[in-house]
Amino acid sequence: MDLANVLYTDVDTIFMGDVNACSLPSPRILAAAGEVTKLSPANAGVIYLNLTAWADLHGDLMHHAAKKGWIFPNADQEWLFTFFGDRVAVLPDTYNWKPYWGHPQPGTWGRAPAIRILHIHGPKLQARPRPPRPSRAPALRPVAGARPVLRLRSR
């Protein structure tokens, strides 16, 4: 088992093709693909990590977060990219393809590249306005004489 590198993906991804260590060069630290535009490493939904480099920089990464008060508007994404900056390698877009990009266009050889990982990318919860909370939520109380719907038996 090769644990020199790890591919991390968000839960809103679908593996569409073969993804293996032979299809991706080992990143110096980490590699990421575009957020909204292609060929710009700015999305942390799919990142390819060099574990040795990550471990070496872990303390500095934590210090960076503490110095910023652990406040990053785009959560992990901004945390990683403000720290690593231009040290982030560009992951091929087909490893973090967004539905709104359409179908890949044919390249130099006349064939469209195969989408490896489809990222169903969309609005984040923290970006939505929160509904107002009532000042006093009703208290939940057990109903007198109610029986449990499900009884668990011990073995």
DSSP file (Angstrom, degrees, kcal/mol; ACC not computed):
  #  RESIDUE AA STRUCTURE BP1 BP2  ACC     N-H-->O    O-->H-N    N-H-->O    O-->H-N    TCO  KAPPA ALPHA  PHI   PSI    X-CA   Y-CA   Z-CA
    1    1 A M              0   0    0      0, 0.0     2,-0.8     0, 0.0     0, 0.0   0.000 360.0 360.0 360.0 129.7    0.0    0.0    0.0
    2    2 A D        +     0   0    0      1,-0.1     3,-0.2     2,-0.0    19,-0.0  -0.790 360.0 166.0 -91.8 112.2    1.4    3.4   -1.0
    3    3 A L        +     0   0    0     -2,-0.8    -1,-0.1     1,-0.1    48,-0.1   0.103  51.8  98.1-111.0  21.6    0.9    5.9    1.7
    4    4 A A  S    S+     0   0    0      1,-0.2    47,-2.3    47,-0.1    48,-0.6   0.842  94.4  25.1 -72.4 -32.9    3.3    8.5    0.3
    5    5 A N  E     -A   50   0A   0     45,-0.2     2,-0.4    -3,-0.2    45,-0.2  -0.952  68.1-161.9-132.5 150.5    0.3   10.3   -1.2
    6    6 A V  E     -A   49   0A   0     43,-2.0    43,-3.2    -2,-0.3     2,-0.6  -0.998  11.9-144.8-133.7 137.2   -3.4   10.6   -0.4
    7    7 A L  E     -A   48   0A   0     -2,-0.4     2,-0.4    41,-0.2    41,-0.2  -0.910  19.4-165.2-100.8 118.3   -6.3   11.7   -2.5
    8    8 A Y  E     -A   47   0A   0     39,-3.3    39,-2.0    -2,-0.6     2,-0.3  -0.854   8.7-179.9-102.3 137.3   -8.9   13.5   -0.4
    9    9 A T  E     -A   46   0A   0     -2,-0.4    37,-0.2    37,-0.2    36,-0.1  -0.991  27.5-118.1-134.6 147.6  -12.4   14.2   -1.8
   10   10 A D    >   -     0   0    0     35,-2.6     3,-0.5    -2,-0.3    35,-0.0  -0.254  36.9-107.4 -66.7 167.1  -15.5   15.9   -0.5
   11   11 A V  T 3  S+     0   0    0      1,-0.2     2,-0.3   108,-0.0    -1,-0.1   0.673 112.1  72.2 -73.9 -16.1  -18.6   13.7   -0.1
   12   12 A D  T 3  S+     0   0    0     33,-0.1   108,-2.8     2,-0.0     2,-0.3  -0.148  80.1 103.2 -93.5  41.7  -20.3   15.4   -3.1
   13   13 A T  E <   -D  119   0B   0     -3,-0.5     2,-0.4    -2,-0.3   106,-0.2  -0.891  54.1-156.1-121.1 153.0  -18.0   13.7   -5.6
   14   14 A I  E     -D  118   0B   0    104,-2.6   104,-3.0    -2,-0.3     2,-0.7  -0.995  18.9-132.8-128.4 125.4  -18.5   10.8   -8.0
   15   15 A F  E     +D  117   0B   0     -2,-0.4   102,-0.2   102,-0.2   101,-0.1  -0.695  29.3 173.0 -79.0 116.7  -15.6    8.7   -9.3
   16   16 A M        +     0   0    0    100,-3.0     2,-0.3    -2,-0.7   101,-0.2   0.595  59.3   5.9-101.7 -16.6  -16.2    8.4  -13.0
   17   17 A G  S    S-     0   0    0     99,-1.5     2,-0.1    97,-0.1    99,-0.1  -0.881  98.3 -47.9-154.8-177.4  -13.0    6.7  -14.1
   18   18 A D        -     0   0    0     -2,-0.3     2,-0.5    -3,-0.1    -2,-0.1  -0.395  46.1-175.4 -65.7 131.5   -9.8    5.1  -12.9
   19   19 A V        +     0   0    0     -2,-0.1     2,-0.3    97,-0.0    -1,-0.0  -0.968  21.1 141.8-129.8 114.4   -7.9    7.1  -10.3
   20   20 A N    >>  -     0   0    0     -2,-0.5     3,-1.4     1,-0.0     4,-0.6  -0.942  63.4 -97.2-147.9 170.1   -4.5    5.7   -9.3
   21   21 A A  G >4 S+     0   0    0     -2,-0.3     3,-0.5     1,-0.3     5,-0.0   0.753 118.4  60.6 -62.6 -24.6   -1.0    6.8   -8.4
   22   22 A C  G 34 S+     0   0    0      1,-0.2    -1,-0.3     3,-0.1    -3,-0.0   0.763 100.6  54.2 -74.2 -23.7    0.2    6.1  -11.9
   23   23 A S  G <4 S+     0   0    0     -3,-1.4    -1,-0.2     1,-0.1    -2,-0.2   0.582 109.1  50.4 -88.3  -8.8   -2.2    8.6  -13.4
   24   24 A L  S << S-     0   0    0     -4,-0.6     2,-0.1    -3,-0.5    -1,-0.1  -0.992  81.4-125.6-130.0 133.2   -1.1   11.5  -11.2
   25   25 A P        -     0   0    0      0, 0.0    -3,-0.1     0, 0.0    -2,-0.0  -0.486  42.5 -95.9 -71.3 148.6    2.4   12.8  -10.6
   26   26 A S        -     0   0    0     -2,-0.1     2,-0.1     1,-0.1    24,-0.1  -0.466  43.1-127.0 -64.5 127.2    3.3   13.0   -6.9
   27   27 A P        -     0   0    0      0, 0.0     4,-0.1     0, 0.0    -1,-0.1  -0.444   6.5-130.1 -75.6 151.2    2.7   16.6   -5.7
   28   28 A R  S    S-     0   0    0      2,-0.2    25,-0.2    59,-0.1     3,-0.1   0.934  96.1 -25.7 -62.2 -45.6    5.5   18.5   -3.9
   29   29 A I  S    S-     0   0    0     58,-0.3    21,-3.1     1,-0.3     2,-0.3   0.492 125.3 -22.5-129.2 -65.8    3.1   19.3   -1.1
   30   30 A L  E     -Bc  49  88A   0     57,-0.6    59,-2.7    19,-0.2     2,-0.4  -0.991  48.9-149.6-150.9 156.6   -0.5   19.3   -2.5
   31   31 A A  E     +Bc  48  89A   0     17,-1.9    17,-2.3    -2,-0.3     2,-0.3  -0.975  19.0 171.4-128.0 142.8   -2.3   19.6   -5.8
   32   32 A A  E     -Bc  47  90A   0     57,-2.3    59,-2.9    -2,-0.4     2,-0.2  -0.955  20.2-133.7-145.5 161.0   -5.8   21.1   -6.3
   33   33 A A  E     -B   43   0A   0     13,-0.6    10,-2.0    10,-0.6     9,-1.8  -0.438  43.7 -57.7-109.1-174.0   -8.0   22.0   -9.3
   34   34 A G        -     0   0    0     57,-0.2    -1,-0.2     7,-0.2     4,-0.2  -0.151  28.1-153.9 -69.2 156.6  -10.2   25.0  -10.1
   35   35 A E  S    S-     0   0    0      5,-0.4    -1,-0.1     2,-0.3     3,-0.1   0.905  88.7 -19.3 -88.7 -70.2  -13.1   26.4   -8.1
   36   36 A V  S    S+     0   0    0      1,-0.2     2,-0.3     4,-0.1    -2,-0.1   0.739 136.3  48.9-108.1 -41.6  -15.2   28.2  -10.7
   37   37 A T  S >  S-     0   0    0      3,-0.1     3,-0.5     1,-0.1    -2,-0.3  -0.730  88.9-111.6-100.8 152.8  -12.6   28.6  -13.5
   38   38 A K  T 3  S+     0   0    0     -2,-0.3    -3,-0.1     1,-0.2    -1,-0.1  -0.303  91.0  28.2 -77.6 163.7  -10.4   25.8  -14.8
   39   39 A L  T 3  S+     0   0    0     52,-0.2    -1,-0.2     1,-0.1    51,-0.1   0.744  90.8 107.6  58.8  29.9   -6.7   25.6  -14.4
   40   40 A S    <   -     0   0    0     -3,-0.5     2,-1.5    51,-0.1    -5,-0.4  -0.917  69.1-135.0-135.0 110.1   -6.6   27.5  -11.1
   41   41 A P        +     0   0    0      0, 0.0    -7,-0.2     0, 0.0    -8,-0.1  -0.429  65.2 116.8 -69.4  92.6   -5.9   25.5   -7.9
   42   42 A A        +     0   0    0     -9,-1.8     2,-0.5    -2,-1.5    -8,-0.2   0.307  44.5  86.9-140.8   8.6   -8.5   27.0   -5.7
   43   43 A N  E >   - B   0  33A   0    -10,-2.0   -10,-0.6    -3,-0.2     3,-0.5  -0.964  47.0-167.8-120.8 126.4  -10.9   24.2   -4.7
   44   44 A A  E 3   +     0   0A   0     -2,-0.5     3,-0.2     1,-0.2    -1,-0.1   0.244  67.0  98.6 -93.5  12.6  -10.3   22.0   -1.7
   45   45 A G  E 3  S+     0   0A   0      1,-0.3   -35,-2.6   -12,-0.1     2,-0.4   0.773  97.4  21.9 -70.2 -25.9  -13.1   19.5   -2.7
   46   46 A V  E <  S+A    9   0A   0     -3,-0.5   -13,-0.6   -37,-0.2     2,-0.4  -0.926  79.2 166.3-140.6 113.5  -10.4   17.2   -4.3
   47   47 A I  E     -AB   8  32A   0    -39,-2.0   -39,-3.3    -2,-0.4     2,-0.6  -0.986  26.8-147.9-131.8 144.6   -6.8   17.5   -3.1
   48   48 A Y  E     -AB   7  31A   0    -17,-2.3   -17,-1.9    -2,-0.4     2,-0.4  -0.947  25.5-160.5-111.9 115.8   -3.9   15.3   -3.7
   49   49 A L  E     -AB   6  30A   0    -43,-3.2   -43,-2.0    -2,-0.6     2,-0.8  -0.780  23.0-143.6-107.9 139.4   -1.5   15.4   -0.7
   50   50 A N  E  >  -A    5   0A   0    -21,-3.1     4,-2.5    -2,-0.4   -45,-0.2  -0.899  22.0-155.9 -90.5 110.7    2.2   14.4   -0.3
   51   51 A L  H  > S+     0   0    0    -47,-2.3     4,-2.5    -2,-0.8     5,-0.2   0.830  86.9  52.7 -65.7 -34.1    2.0   13.1    3.3
   52   52 A T  H  > S+     0   0    0    -48,-0.6     4,-2.1     2,-0.2    -1,-0.2   0.949 113.8  42.5 -65.9 -47.8    5.7   13.6    4.2
   53   53 A A  H  > S+     0   0    0      2,-0.2     4,-1.7     1,-0.2    -2,-0.2   0.897 113.9  53.0 -64.3 -39.7    5.5   17.3    3.1
   54   54 A W  H  X S+     0   0    0     -4,-2.5     4,-0.9   -25,-0.2    -2,-0.2   0.927 109.8  47.7 -60.7 -46.1    2.2   17.7    4.9
   55   55 A A  H >< S+     0   0    0     -4,-2.5     3,-0.5     1,-0.2     4,-0.4   0.889 109.9  53.2 -63.6 -39.6    3.6   16.3    8.1
   56   56 A D  H 3< S+     0   0    0     -4,-2.1     4,-0.2     1,-0.2    -1,-0.2   0.835 117.5  37.1 -64.1 -32.3    6.6   18.6    7.9
   57   57 A L  H 3X S+     0   0    0     -4,-1.7     4,-2.5    -3,-0.2    -1,-0.2   0.433  87.7  99.7 -99.9  -1.5    4.4   21.7    7.5
   58   58 A H  H <X S+     0   0    0     -4,-0.9     4,-2.3    -3,-0.5     5,-0.2   0.890  82.3  49.4 -56.1 -46.1    1.6   20.6    9.9
   59   59 A G  H  > S+     0   0    0     -4,-0.4     4,-2.3     1,-0.2    -1,-0.2   0.910 112.6  47.5 -61.2 -43.3    2.8   22.7   12.8
   60   60 A D  H  > S+     0   0    0     -4,-0.2     4,-2.4     2,-0.2    -1,-0.2   0.875 110.6  53.1 -65.1 -37.4    3.2   25.8   10.6
   61   61 A L  H  X S+     0   0    0     -4,-2.5     4,-1.8     2,-0.2    -2,-0.2   0.907 110.4  46.6 -64.3 -42.2   -0.3   25.3    9.2
   62   62 A M  H  X S+     0   0    0     -4,-2.3     4,-2.5     2,-0.2    -2,-0.2   0.892 111.2  51.9 -66.4 -40.0   -1.8   25.1   12.7
   63   63 A H  H  X S+     0   0    0     -4,-2.3     4,-2.6     2,-0.2    -2,-0.2   0.907 107.2  53.4 -62.7 -41.6    0.1   28.2   13.7
   64   64 A H  H  X S+     0   0    0     -4,-2.4     4,-1.3     1,-0.2    -1,-0.2   0.914 110.7  46.9 -57.6 -44.8   -1.2   30.0   10.6
   65   65 A A  H  <>S+     0   0    0     -4,-1.8     5,-3.0     1,-0.2     6,-0.3   0.919 112.4  48.5 -65.4 -44.1   -4.8   29.1   11.6
   66   66 A A  H ><5S+     0   0    0     -4,-2.5     3,-1.5     1,-0.2    -2,-0.2   0.892 107.7  55.3 -63.5 -39.4   -4.3   30.1   15.3
   67   67 A K  H 3<5S+     0   0    0     -4,-2.6    -1,-0.2     1,-0.3    -2,-0.2   0.823 109.7  47.2 -62.8 -31.4   -2.8   33.5   14.2
   68   68 A K  T ><5S-     0   0    0     -4,-1.3     3,-1.1    -3,-0.3    -1,-0.3   0.343 118.5-112.7 -90.7   5.9   -6.0   34.1   12.1
   69   69 A G  T < 5 -     0   0    0     -3,-1.5    -3,-0.2     1,-0.2    -2,-0.1   0.736  58.5 -77.1  69.8  22.1   -8.2   33.1   15.1
   70   70 A W  T 3 <S+     0   0    0     -5,-3.0     2,-0.6     1,-0.2    -1,-0.2   0.753  97.9 136.3  58.3  26.8   -9.3   30.1   13.1
   71   71 A I    <   +     0   0    0     -3,-1.1    -1,-0.2    -6,-0.3     3,-0.1  -0.916  17.1 154.7-110.5 113.1  -11.6   32.4   11.1
   72   72 A F    >   -     0   0    0     -2,-0.6     3,-2.3    -3,-0.1     7,-0.1  -0.971  38.3-143.1-137.0 117.7  -11.6   31.7    7.4
   73   73 A P  T 3  S+     0   0    0      0, 0.0     3,-0.1     0, 0.0    -1,-0.1   0.818 104.7  38.6 -53.3 -35.1  -14.7   32.7    5.3
   74   74 A N  T >> S-     0   0    0      1,-0.3     3,-1.3    -3,-0.1     4,-0.5  -0.050 104.0-140.9-107.1  32.3  -14.4   29.7    3.1
   75   75 A A  H <> S+     0   0    0     -3,-2.3     4,-2.0     1,-0.3    -1,-0.3  -0.138  73.9   1.7  51.5-130.2  -13.4   27.3    5.9
   76   76 A D  H 3> S+     0   0    0      1,-0.2     4,-2.9     2,-0.2     5,-0.3   0.826 128.5  61.8 -59.0 -35.0  -10.7   24.8    5.0
   77   77 A Q  H <> S+     0   0    0     -3,-1.3     4,-2.4     1,-0.2    -1,-0.2   0.946 109.4  37.9 -60.2 -52.0  -10.3   26.0    1.5
   78   78 A E  H  X S+     0   0    0     -4,-0.5     4,-2.4    -3,-0.3     5,-0.3   0.874 114.5  56.9 -68.6 -36.4   -9.2   29.5    2.4
   79   79 A W  H  X S+     0   0    0     -4,-2.0     4,-1.3     2,-0.2    -2,-0.2   0.950 112.8  40.1 -57.7 -50.9   -7.1   28.2    5.3
   80   80 A L  H  X S+     0   0    0     -4,-2.9     4,-3.0     1,-0.2     5,-0.3   0.938 118.3  44.9 -65.3 -48.2   -5.2   25.9    3.0
   81   81 A F  H  X S+     0   0    0     -4,-2.4     4,-1.5    -5,-0.3    -1,-0.2   0.779 110.7  52.1 -76.9 -25.6   -4.7   28.2    0.1
   82   82 A T  H  < S+     0   0    0     -4,-2.4    -1,-0.2    -5,-0.2    -2,-0.2   0.833 117.1  41.7 -74.5 -29.5   -3.8   31.3    2.1
   83   83 A F  H  < S+     0   0    0     -4,-1.3    -2,-0.2    -5,-0.3    -3,-0.1   0.949 123.7  33.8 -78.2 -51.5   -1.1   29.2    3.8
   84   84 A F  H >< S+     0   0    0     -4,-3.0     3,-2.4     1,-0.2    -3,-0.2   0.784  82.3 164.1 -80.4 -27.6    0.3   27.3    0.9
   85   85 A G  G >< S+     0   0    0     -4,-1.5     3,-1.4    -5,-0.3    -1,-0.2  -0.180  71.8   1.0  51.7-126.7   -0.2   30.0   -1.8
   86   86 A D  G 3  S+     0   0    0      1,-0.3    -1,-0.3     0, 0.0    -2,-0.1   0.394 117.0  81.9 -78.5   6.0    1.8   29.3   -4.9
   87   87 A R  G <   +     0   0    0     -3,-2.4   -57,-0.6    -6,-0.1     2,-0.5   0.495  68.8 101.1 -83.7  -3.5    3.1   26.1   -3.5
   88   88 A V  E <   -c   30   0A   0     -3,-1.4   -57,-0.2    -4,-0.1     2,-0.1  -0.724  69.4-142.1 -83.9 123.2   -0.2   24.4   -4.6
   89   89 A A  E     -c   31   0A   0    -59,-2.7   -57,-2.3    -2,-0.5     2,-0.6  -0.448  23.0-103.1 -80.1 157.9    0.3   22.4   -7.8
   90   90 A V  E     -c   32   0A   0    -59,-0.2   -57,-0.2    -2,-0.1    -1,-0.1  -0.743  30.5-151.6 -86.9 119.3   -2.4   22.4  -10.4
   91   91 A L        -     0   0    0    -59,-2.9   -57,-0.2    -2,-0.6   -52,-0.2  -0.701  36.3 -94.0 -83.2 138.3   -4.4   19.1  -10.4
   92   92 A P    >   -     0   0    0      0, 0.0     3,-2.4     0, 0.0     4,-0.1  -0.285  32.2-125.7 -54.5 136.7   -5.9   18.3  -13.9
   93   93 A D  G >  S+     0   0    0      1,-0.3     3,-2.0     2,-0.2    24,-0.1   0.768 106.2  70.6 -57.7 -26.9   -9.4   19.6  -14.1
   94   94 A T  G 3  S+     0   0    0      1,-0.3    22,-2.6     2,-0.2    23,-2.1   0.632  92.2  59.7 -67.9 -10.8  -10.7   16.2  -15.0
   95   95 A Y  G <  S+     0   0    0     -3,-2.4    -1,-0.3    21,-0.2    -2,-0.2   0.379 120.4  24.5 -94.1   2.3  -10.0   15.1  -11.4
   96   96 A N  S <  S+     0   0    0     -3,-2.0     2,-0.2    -4,-0.1    -1,-0.2  -0.235  85.7 171.6-157.7  54.6  -12.4   17.8  -10.0
   97   97 A W  B     -e  118   0B   0     20,-2.4    22,-3.5    -3,-0.4    24,-0.1  -0.505  20.8-146.9 -78.0 135.5  -14.8   18.4  -12.9
   98   98 A K    >   -     0   0    0     -2,-0.2     3,-1.9    20,-0.2     4,-0.3  -0.828  15.6-130.4-102.3 140.2  -17.8   20.6  -12.2
   99   99 A P  G >  S+     0   0    0      0, 0.0     3,-1.7     0, 0.0    -1,-0.1   0.836 105.8  62.0 -56.9 -34.4  -21.2   20.0  -13.9
  100  100 A Y  G 3  S+     0   0    0      1,-0.3     3,-0.1    21,-0.1    -3,-0.0   0.525  89.0  71.2 -74.9  -2.6  -21.5   23.6  -15.0
  101  101 A W  G <  S-     0   0    0     -3,-1.9    -1,-0.3     1,-0.3     2,-0.1   0.588  95.8-145.5 -82.6 -10.2  -18.3   23.3  -17.0
  102  102 A G    <   -     0   0    0     -3,-1.7    -1,-0.3    -4,-0.3     3,-0.0  -0.413  46.7 -22.0  78.5-160.0  -20.2   21.2  -19.6
  103  103 A H  S    S-     0   0    0     -2,-0.1     2,-0.0     1,-0.1    -3,-0.0  -0.614  77.7 -98.5 -85.1 145.3  -18.5   18.3  -21.4
  104  104 A P        -     0   0    0      0, 0.0     8,-0.1     0, 0.0    -1,-0.1  -0.354  41.1-124.5 -60.1 141.8  -14.7   18.3  -21.7
  105  105 A Q        -     0   0    0      1,-0.1     6,-0.1     7,-0.1     5,-0.0  -0.600  31.4 -91.3 -87.9 149.4  -13.5   19.7  -25.1
  106  106 A P        -     0   0    0      0, 0.0     6,-0.3     0, 0.0    -1,-0.1  -0.300  46.7-150.6 -57.9 141.1  -11.3   17.7  -27.4
  107  107 A G    >   -     0   0    0      4,-2.1     3,-1.8    -3,-0.1     5,-0.1   0.036  43.8 -55.2 -95.7-154.7   -7.6   18.4  -26.9
  108  108 A T  T 3  S+     0   0    0      1,-0.3     0, 0.0     2,-0.1     0, 0.0   0.829 134.5  49.4 -56.6 -37.4   -4.6   18.3  -29.1
  109  109 A W  T 3  S-     0   0    0      2,-0.3    -1,-0.3     1,-0.0     3,-0.1   0.331 117.3-107.7 -91.2   8.5   -5.1   14.7  -30.2
  110  110 A G  S <  S+     0   0    0     -3,-1.8     2,-0.4     1,-0.2    -2,-0.1   0.480  86.0 108.9  83.5   1.2   -8.8   15.2  -31.0
  111  111 A R        -     0   0    0     -6,-0.1    -4,-2.1     3,-0.0    -2,-0.3  -0.906  69.1-123.9-113.0 140.5  -10.2   13.3  -28.0
  112  112 A A        -     0   0    0     -2,-0.4    -7,-0.1    -6,-0.3     2,-0.1  -0.611  36.2-109.4 -76.0 138.6  -11.9   14.8  -25.0
  113  113 A P        -     0   0    0      0, 0.0     2,-0.3     0, 0.0    -1,-0.1  -0.402  35.8-107.7 -67.5 146.8  -10.2   13.9  -21.8
  114  114 A A        -     0   0    0      1,-0.1     2,-0.5    -2,-0.1   -97,-0.1  -0.560  27.4-119.6 -76.5 134.9  -12.1   11.5  -19.6
  115  115 A I        -     0   0    0     -2,-0.3     3,-0.2     1,-0.2   -20,-0.2  -0.636  31.7-179.8 -72.1 123.4  -13.7   12.9  -16.4
  116  116 A R        +     0   0    0    -22,-2.6  -100,-3.0    -2,-0.5   -99,-1.5   0.877  69.5  19.2 -91.0 -47.2  -12.1   11.1  -13.5
  117  117 A I  E     -D   15   0B   0    -23,-2.1   -20,-2.4  -102,-0.2     2,-0.5  -0.986  67.2-156.1-131.3 122.6  -13.9   12.8  -10.6
  118  118 A L  E     -De  14  97B   0   -104,-3.0  -104,-2.6    -2,-0.4     2,-0.7  -0.859   9.2-157.4 -97.0 125.9  -17.2   14.7  -10.9
  119  119 A H  E     -D   13   0B   0    -22,-3.5     2,-2.6    -2,-0.5  -106,-0.2  -0.904  10.8-148.5-109.0 109.5  -17.7   17.2   -8.1
  120  120 A I        -     0   0    0   -108,-2.8     2,-0.2    -2,-0.7   -22,-0.1  -0.498  35.0-174.1 -76.2  78.1  -21.3   18.2   -7.6
  121  121 A H        +     0   0    0     -2,-2.6   -21,-0.1   -24,-0.1     3,-0.0  -0.540  16.1 132.7 -85.2 136.3  -20.2   21.6   -6.6
  122  122 A G        -     0   0    0     -2,-0.2    -2,-0.0     1,-0.1    -1,-0.0  -0.890  52.9 -30.7-162.3-167.2  -22.6   24.2   -5.2
  123  123 A P        -     0   0    0      0, 0.0     2,-0.3     0, 0.0    -1,-0.1  -0.241  57.4-129.1 -61.7 146.5  -23.5   26.7   -2.6
  124  124 A K    >>  -     0   0    0      1,-0.1     3,-1.3    -3,-0.0     4,-0.6  -0.676  14.8-120.7 -96.2 151.9  -22.1   26.1    0.9
  125  125 A L  G >4 S+     0   0    0     -2,-0.3     3,-1.3     1,-0.3    -1,-0.1   0.882 111.6  57.0 -59.3 -40.3  -24.3   26.2    4.0
  126  126 A Q  G 34 S+     0   0    0      1,-0.3    -1,-0.3   -53,-0.0     4,-0.1   0.692 100.5  60.2 -68.5 -14.8  -22.3   29.0    5.6
  127  127 A A  G <4 S+     0   0    0     -3,-1.3    -1,-0.3     2,-0.1    -2,-0.2   0.659  90.0  85.3 -84.6 -16.3  -22.9   31.2    2.5
  128  128 A R  S << S-     0   0    0     -3,-1.3     2,-0.2    -4,-0.6     0, 0.0  -0.609  88.6-108.8 -86.0 144.1  -26.7   31.1    3.0
  129  129 A P        -     0   0    0      0, 0.0    -1,-0.1     0, 0.0    -2,-0.1  -0.479  36.1-122.7 -67.4 141.6  -28.5   33.5    5.3
  130  130 A R        -     0   0    0     -2,-0.2     3,-0.1    -4,-0.1    -4,-0.0  -0.640  23.7-112.4 -85.5 141.9  -29.7   31.7    8.4
  131  131 A P        -     0   0    0      0, 0.0    -1,-0.1     0, 0.0     2,-0.0  -0.399  43.9 -92.6 -68.1 150.6  -33.4   31.9    9.3
  132  132 A P        -     0   0    0      0, 0.0     0, 0.0     0, 0.0     0, 0.0  -0.365  39.8-131.4 -64.3 143.1  -34.3   33.9   12.4
  133  133 A R        -     0   0    0     -3,-0.1     2,-0.1     1,-0.1     4,-0.0  -0.768  21.9-111.2 -95.5 139.5  -34.5   31.8   15.5
  134  134 A P        -     0   0    0      0, 0.0     3,-0.2     0, 0.0    -1,-0.1  -0.402  21.1-129.0 -65.4 146.2  -37.5   32.2   17.8
  135  135 A S  S    S+     0   0    0      1,-0.3     2,-0.4    -2,-0.1    -2,-0.0   0.839  98.5  29.2 -66.9 -31.4  -36.5   33.8   21.1
  136  136 A R  S    S-     0   0    0      3,-0.0    -1,-0.3     0, 0.0     3,-0.0  -0.921  75.5-157.7-133.8 109.9  -38.2   31.0   23.0
  137  137 A A        -     0   0    0     -2,-0.4     2,-0.1    -3,-0.2    -4,-0.0  -0.602  35.6 -99.6 -80.3 144.4  -38.4   27.5   21.5
  138  138 A P        -     0   0    0      0, 0.0     2,-0.2     0, 0.0    -1,-0.1  -0.384  40.1-115.0 -64.5 141.1  -41.2   25.3   22.9
  139  139 A A        -     0   0    0     -2,-0.1     2,-0.5     1,-0.1    -3,-0.0  -0.531  21.8-129.7 -76.6 140.8  -40.0   22.9   25.5
  140  140 A L        +     0   0    0     -2,-0.2    -1,-0.1     0, 0.0     0, 0.0  -0.815  32.1 178.3 -92.5 126.8  -40.3   19.2   24.7
  141  141 A R        -     0   0    0     -2,-0.5     2,-0.1     3,-0.0     3,-0.0  -0.956  33.5-103.2-128.1 146.2  -41.9   17.2   27.4
  142  142 A P        -     0   0    0      0, 0.0     2,-0.5     0, 0.0     3,-0.0  -0.405  37.8-117.0 -65.8 143.7  -42.8   13.5   27.6
  143  143 A V    >   -     0   0    0     -2,-0.1     3,-1.9     1,-0.1     2,-0.1  -0.710  34.3-109.6 -83.1 128.7  -46.4   12.7   27.0
  144  144 A A  T 3  S+     0   0    0     -2,-0.5    -1,-0.1     1,-0.3    -3,-0.0  -0.345  99.6   7.7 -60.9 130.9  -48.0   11.1   30.1
  145  145 A G  T 3  S+     0   0    0      1,-0.3    -1,-0.3    -2,-0.1     2,-0.1   0.487  90.5 148.5  79.3   3.5  -48.8    7.4   29.5
  146  146 A A    <   -     0   0    0     -3,-1.9    -1,-0.3     1,-0.0     0, 0.0  -0.467  36.8-143.9 -73.0 142.9  -47.0    7.2   26.1
  147  147 A R        -     0   0    0     -2,-0.1     2,-0.1     1,-0.1    -1,-0.0  -0.793  25.1-100.4-104.1 148.9  -45.4    3.9   25.2
  148  148 A P        -     0   0    0      0, 0.0     3,-0.1     0, 0.0    -1,-0.1  -0.402  21.7-144.2 -65.8 144.1  -42.1    3.6   23.3
  149  149 A V  S    S+     0   0    0      1,-0.2     2,-0.4    -2,-0.1    -2,-0.0   0.838  86.3  35.7 -77.3 -34.3  -42.6    2.8   19.7
  150  150 A L        -     0   0    0      2,-0.0     2,-0.5    -3,-0.0    -1,-0.2  -0.981  68.2-163.6-127.1 128.3  -39.5    0.5   19.5
  151  151 A R        -     0   0    0     -2,-0.4     2,-0.5    -3,-0.1     0, 0.0  -0.940  11.9-146.4-111.6 130.5  -38.3   -1.7   22.2
  152  152 A L        -     0   0    0     -2,-0.5     2,-0.4     0, 0.0    -2,-0.0  -0.802  11.0-148.6 -95.9 133.6  -34.8   -3.1   22.1
  153  153 A R        -     0   0    0     -2,-0.5     2,-0.3     2,-0.0    -2,-0.0  -0.815   9.5-134.0-100.8 140.1  -34.1   -6.5   23.4
  154  154 A S              0   0    0     -2,-0.4     0, 0.0     1,-0.1     0, 0.0  -0.636 360.0 360.0 -87.1 152.1  -30.9   -7.5   25.0
  155  155 A R              0   0    0     -2,-0.3    -1,-0.1     0, 0.0    -2,-0.0   0.436 360.0 360.0 -90.2 360.0  -29.3  -10.8   24.0
